[in-house]
Amino acid sequence: MKDLRLHNQDQKQDDKSQARLDYEEGLEFLKNKETAQAANMFHNALIGFEQEKDINGIANATDKLGDICAERRELDKAMQLYDRVISICQDQGDSISVFSIDKKKAKLHADCGKYEKAISMYLDIIDQYNAMRNPQGTVDTLETLAQVYLDAGKREKAADCLQTAAAIHEKYKHRKHAEDFMKRAEELVAPA
């Protein structure tokens, strides 16, 4: 998730709060794959943002902490953090960020083997992409959902997802992509 409307990118270093500086340092640690240091800086930033009552700062620091917990596959902690971000974003009327967090939560459920919950969330995400008239998002999510179904041992459902993705490509005259998806679907249900 990109930062919410947190700050002015052109803000001078001297004008930034300690929380903001900690947050930016956390981003640098995260970029360098130093997650323990990043977590520490995001935690410090979160405390600072809470003291400043900076709602967007709280959301962004909490989101980054959730990402770190998700990477460590700490399901419960990551979900708590993501749910806090969703609550803030809903209060702010930021449905795009809520959607972004929902995608992270679905992936985390899948990564942790909670397939039924992941499947349910991915189906909701597909509905949202359809409502937004975003066929690429729909196809990408169908492909992801197909993998979740495969991981859950549901080959026919995975094939259905790939066939649906093929139909979407066919609708837009993307014949090569449609053929690729249909071939993959057929391979899933072909006798061994």
Buried (B, 14 or more C-beta within 10 A) or exposed (E): BEBBEBBEEEEEEEEBBEBBBBBBBBBEBBEEEBBEBBBBBBBBBBBBBBEBEBBBBBBBBBBBBBBBBBBEEBBEBBBBBBBBBBEBBEEBEBEEBBBBBBBBBBBBBBBBEBBEBBBEBBEBBBEBBBEEEEBEBBBBBBBBBBEBBBBBEBBEBBBBBBBBBBBBBBEEEBEEBBEBBBEBBEEBEEEE
